[in-house]
C-alpha cells in the first residue's frame, strides 16, 4: 500500500558495510515526502541464526525521502546526531527483454522464526539484484550483494560480494574507495512468485533457508 520499508546500505567510519532500517513511517500532507525512525539492529551471526537474539535497539535517528519524481528524490537524515542530505535516483542495472518471467522483486524474509534479517530483491527485466542484510560473527550489521547472475529454470545464481568503501556518515563519500570482494555464491530457487529457497556459501559456510515475501 502506502507503507515504505527503507533500508540504507552504507558504510561505517571504518568503511565497513552497515545498514540502517526504517520499517515504516508517515507521509506529509502532499504525499511526496516519507519520514520515519531509523534503527541499527543487532542479532546472532547468520551462520547460527537465533531470532531470540534479535534486538531492534533504540532509534538512532530519522530519515525523510522527498520525491521530486518517480525516479528522483532527496534523502535527508539525522543519525547519532549527525545530519546530512543526499540526492538519490533509481538505479538502472538491466533492461526488459519483454519475455514472460517470474516477477519476484520485493522484500523477502525467513518468516517470524528468522525475524531480523532479510533479502531485498530488485528486479529489472530478467536480471535480479539481491542484497542480503544480516549479521556477522559478532552479531553486528553486515550486508552482501549479488549484482547479477544467471537463470537455470526457476533458479537464479550468482557471485556474492562483501563491500568496503568510504565512510558515509558525516563525511564526503569517496566512490574511489569502493572495493567489492567475492566471498561466495548464492542461489535463489523459486517455487513460485511468493516462495523460494535461498542457498549460499559465504566464507566456506554453506546453508539453505526457506524465504517468502515479507508483508509489512
Kinemage of the C-alpha trace (Angstrom):
@kinemage 1
@onewidth
@group {chain A} dominant
@subgroup {mainchain}
@vectorlist {calphas} color= white
{ca unk a 1} P 0.000 0.000 0.000
{ca unk a 2} L 1.363 3.388 1.049
{ca unk a 3} L 3.863 1.939 3.536
{ca unk a 4} L 7.543 2.053 2.648
{ca unk a 5} L 10.230 -0.193 4.171
{ca unk a 6} L 13.542 1.561 3.559
{ca unk a 7} L 16.999 0.118 4.184
{ca unk a 8} L 20.145 2.227 3.799
{ca unk a 9} L 23.105 0.097 2.681
{ca unk a 10} L 26.084 2.263 3.601
{ca unk a 11} L 29.475 2.203 5.379
{ca unk a 12} L 30.626 2.995 8.897
{ca unk a 13} L 33.527 5.231 9.937
{ca unk a 14} L 35.990 2.417 9.155
{ca unk a 15} L 34.464 1.838 5.719
{ca unk a 16} L 32.802 -1.456 6.700
{ca unk a 17} L 29.290 -2.267 5.473
{ca unk a 18} L 26.457 -1.299 7.808
{ca unk a 19} L 22.706 -0.958 7.302
{ca unk a 20} L 20.062 1.233 8.874
{ca unk a 21} L 16.431 0.244 8.584
{ca unk a 22} L 13.267 2.373 8.502
{ca unk a 23} L 10.447 -0.204 8.726
{ca unk a 24} L 7.661 2.342 8.393
{ca unk a 25} L 6.792 5.996 8.644
{ca unk a 26} L 4.304 8.623 7.554
{ca unk a 27} L 3.653 10.831 4.548
{ca unk a 28} L 3.430 14.607 4.563
{ca unk a 29} L 0.217 16.319 3.505
{ca unk a 30} L 1.336 16.462 -0.120
{ca unk a 31} L 2.279 12.763 -0.079
{ca unk a 32} L 5.664 13.428 -1.655
{ca unk a 33} L 7.821 13.059 1.480
{ca unk a 34} L 8.038 9.976 3.712
{ca unk a 35} L 9.553 10.230 7.213
{ca unk a 36} L 10.337 7.577 9.794
{ca unk a 37} L 12.655 6.424 12.560
{ca unk a 38} L 15.922 4.655 11.744
{ca unk a 39} L 17.272 1.640 13.613
{ca unk a 40} L 20.610 -0.202 13.790
{ca unk a 41} L 19.690 -3.751 14.873
{ca unk a 42} L 21.896 -6.466 16.318
{ca unk a 43} L 21.390 -10.218 16.381
{ca unk a 44} L 23.193 -13.533 16.143
{ca unk a 45} L 25.579 -14.497 13.289
{ca unk a 46} L 23.910 -15.663 10.072
{ca unk a 47} L 25.793 -18.965 10.342
{ca unk a 48} L 23.925 -19.857 13.554
{ca unk a 49} L 20.934 -17.574 13.484
{ca unk a 50} L 18.738 -17.319 16.563
{ca unk a 51} L 15.774 -14.967 16.224
{ca unk a 52} L 15.549 -14.620 20.016
{ca unk a 53} L 18.833 -12.678 19.876
{ca unk a 54} L 17.368 -10.052 17.539
{ca unk a 55} L 17.220 -6.565 19.018
{ca unk a 56} L 15.921 -3.608 17.022
{ca unk a 57} L 17.562 -1.364 19.659
{ca unk a 58} L 16.622 2.244 20.288
{ca unk a 59} L 16.196 4.513 17.299
{ca unk a 60} L 19.452 6.063 16.094
{ca unk a 61} L 17.699 8.887 14.246
{ca unk a 62} L 15.273 9.697 11.480
{ca unk a 63} L 15.223 9.944 7.705
{ca unk a 64} L 12.997 11.602 5.131
{ca unk a 65} L 12.799 10.725 1.453
{ca unk a 66} L 11.335 13.592 -0.570
{ca unk a 67} L 10.327 12.547 -4.065
{ca unk a 68} L 10.821 15.010 -6.925
{ca unk a 69} L 9.557 12.427 -9.429
{ca unk a 70} L 9.027 8.676 -9.707
{ca unk a 71} L 12.786 8.297 -10.327
{ca unk a 72} L 14.498 11.051 -8.322
{ca unk a 73} L 14.444 12.031 -4.654
{ca unk a 74} L 16.365 13.643 -1.814
{ca unk a 75} L 17.327 11.668 1.274
{ca unk a 76} L 17.764 13.753 4.423
{ca unk a 77} L 18.742 12.141 7.707
{ca unk a 78} L 19.961 12.576 11.238
{ca unk a 79} L 21.859 9.562 12.608
{ca unk a 80} L 23.541 9.650 16.012
{ca unk a 81} L 23.264 13.427 15.962
{ca unk a 82} L 24.884 13.786 12.530
{ca unk a 83} L 22.696 15.259 9.797
{ca unk a 84} L 23.113 15.138 6.052
{ca unk a 85} L 21.399 15.131 2.694
{ca unk a 86} L 21.936 13.087 -0.474
{ca unk a 87} L 20.358 13.231 -3.903
{ca unk a 88} L 19.264 9.731 -4.929
{ca unk a 89} L 17.769 8.136 -8.017
{ca unk a 90} L 16.565 4.750 -9.181
{ca unk a 91} L 19.487 2.512 -10.110
{ca unk a 92} L 19.291 1.159 -13.650
{ca unk a 93} L 21.104 -2.178 -13.965
{ca unk a 94} L 19.214 -4.035 -16.726
{ca unk a 95} L 16.639 -3.693 -19.486
{ca unk a 96} L 13.446 -5.650 -20.008
{ca unk a 97} L 13.574 -8.042 -22.964
{ca unk a 98} L 9.809 -8.476 -22.943
{ca unk a 99} L 9.992 -12.242 -22.361
{ca unk a 100} L 7.473 -13.536 -19.760
{ca unk a 101} L 9.194 -14.107 -16.426
{ca unk a 102} L 8.697 -14.633 -12.726
{ca unk a 103} L 8.105 -11.301 -11.000
{ca unk a 104} L 9.981 -11.605 -7.717
{ca unk a 105} L 11.116 -8.076 -6.916
{ca unk a 106} L 10.225 -7.445 -3.269
{ca unk a 107} L 11.412 -7.633 0.322
{ca unk a 108} L 11.846 -11.291 1.377
{ca unk a 109} L 12.478 -12.915 4.758
{ca unk a 110} L 12.625 -16.267 6.506
{ca unk a 111} L 9.388 -15.770 8.446
{ca unk a 112} L 8.864 -14.960 12.109
{ca unk a 113} L 11.184 -17.780 13.194
{ca unk a 114} L 14.005 -15.975 11.323
{ca unk a 115} L 12.941 -12.452 12.262
{ca unk a 116} L 15.634 -9.774 11.990
{ca unk a 117} L 17.273 -10.388 8.610
{ca unk a 118} L 16.064 -10.349 5.026
{ca unk a 119} L 16.816 -10.082 1.338
{ca unk a 120} L 15.833 -7.155 -0.829
{ca unk a 121} L 15.447 -8.421 -4.407
{ca unk a 122} L 15.402 -5.668 -7.014
{ca unk a 123} L 14.302 -6.881 -10.455
{ca unk a 124} L 14.668 -5.255 -13.863
{ca unk a 125} L 13.711 -7.488 -16.766
{ca unk a 126} L 15.140 -10.929 -16.050
{ca unk a 127} L 18.064 -9.547 -14.020
{ca unk a 128} L 17.917 -9.701 -10.231
{ca unk a 129} L 19.983 -7.606 -7.822
{ca unk a 130} L 19.586 -9.159 -4.347
{ca unk a 131} L 21.083 -7.515 -1.263
{ca unk a 132} L 21.133 -9.699 1.841
{ca unk a 133} L 21.120 -7.777 5.106
{ca unk a 134} L 22.203 -9.894 8.040
{ca unk a 135} L 24.793 -10.114 10.862
{ca unk a 136} L 28.479 -11.001 11.101
{ca unk a 137} L 30.250 -13.285 13.574
{ca unk a 138} L 29.977 -10.640 16.306
{ca unk a 139} L 26.260 -10.045 15.707
{ca unk a 140} L 26.771 -6.649 14.077
{ca unk a 141} L 25.111 -5.468 10.873
{ca unk a 142} L 26.629 -6.639 7.611
{ca unk a 143} L 25.276 -6.903 4.074
{ca unk a 144} L 26.211 -8.849 0.960
{ca unk a 145} L 25.300 -8.039 -2.624
{ca unk a 146} L 24.734 -10.226 -5.684
{ca unk a 147} L 24.665 -7.671 -8.511
{ca unk a 148} L 23.663 -10.151 -11.215
{ca unk a 149} L 23.557 -13.800 -12.139
{ca unk a 150} L 22.092 -16.371 -14.495
{ca unk a 151} L 18.862 -18.354 -14.664
{ca unk a 152} L 18.599 -22.123 -14.839
{ca unk a 153} L 14.916 -22.896 -14.957
{ca unk a 154} L 13.457 -21.077 -11.943
{ca unk a 155} L 16.788 -20.821 -10.077
{ca unk a 156} L 18.859 -17.636 -10.197
{ca unk a 157} L 22.525 -17.947 -9.175
{ca unk a 158} L 25.437 -15.558 -8.911
{ca unk a 159} L 28.515 -14.433 -7.023
{ca unk a 160} L 28.107 -12.818 -3.612
{ca unk a 161} L 30.239 -9.860 -2.558
{ca unk a 162} L 31.209 -8.123 0.664
{ca unk a 163} L 31.999 -4.470 0.120
{ca unk a 164} L 34.122 -1.915 1.896
{ca unk a 165} L 34.203 1.729 0.905
{ca unk a 166} L 34.492 5.289 2.097
{ca unk a 167} L 32.891 6.388 5.353
{ca unk a 168} L 29.354 7.602 4.670
{ca unk a 169} L 28.026 9.311 7.801
{ca unk a 170} L 29.367 12.800 8.471
{ca unk a 171} L 31.906 12.524 5.665
{ca unk a 172} L 32.229 13.282 1.972
{ca unk a 173} L 31.737 9.953 0.262
{ca unk a 174} L 34.632 8.877 -1.986
{ca unk a 175} L 33.488 6.316 -4.589
{ca unk a 176} L 37.128 5.527 -5.424
{ca unk a 177} L 37.247 3.626 -2.122
{ca unk a 178} L 34.531 1.204 -3.249
{ca unk a 179} L 36.063 -2.297 -3.076
{ca unk a 180} L 33.896 -5.397 -3.624
{ca unk a 181} L 35.417 -8.747 -2.636
{ca unk a 182} L 33.853 -12.042 -3.653
{ca unk a 183} L 33.031 -14.060 -0.525
{ca unk a 184} L 30.923 -16.822 -2.053
{ca unk a 185} L 27.856 -17.578 -4.130
{ca unk a 186} L 24.103 -17.541 -3.727
{ca unk a 187} L 21.198 -19.253 -5.479
{ca unk a 188} L 17.515 -18.369 -5.250
{ca unk a 189} L 15.283 -21.278 -6.257
{ca unk a 190} L 11.731 -20.017 -6.737
{ca unk a 191} L 8.923 -22.471 -6.049
{ca unk a 192} L 6.523 -19.771 -7.212
{ca unk a 193} L 6.409 -15.976 -7.127
{ca unk a 194} L 5.927 -15.937 -3.360
{ca unk a 195} L 8.156 -18.727 -2.003
{ca unk a 196} L 11.769 -19.688 -2.593
{ca unk a 197} L 14.828 -21.408 -1.166
{ca unk a 198} L 17.936 -19.315 -0.618
{ca unk a 199} L 21.179 -21.317 -0.721
{ca unk a 200} L 24.524 -19.659 -0.095
{ca unk a 201} L 28.157 -20.292 0.574
{ca unk a 202} L 29.885 -17.442 2.412
{ca unk a 203} L 33.451 -17.787 3.657
{ca unk a 204} L 33.135 -21.590 3.408
{ca unk a 205} L 29.819 -21.706 5.318
{ca unk a 206} L 27.070 -23.341 3.238
{ca unk a 207} L 23.414 -23.158 4.303
{ca unk a 208} L 19.907 -23.130 2.832
{ca unk a 209} L 16.896 -21.188 4.102
{ca unk a 210} L 13.270 -21.035 3.038
{ca unk a 211} L 12.195 -17.472 2.278
{ca unk a 212} L 8.902 -15.784 1.412
{ca unk a 213} L 7.782 -12.268 0.567
{ca unk a 214} L 7.732 -10.148 3.724
{ca unk a 215} L 4.408 -8.464 4.475
{ca unk a 216} L 4.783 -5.088 6.177
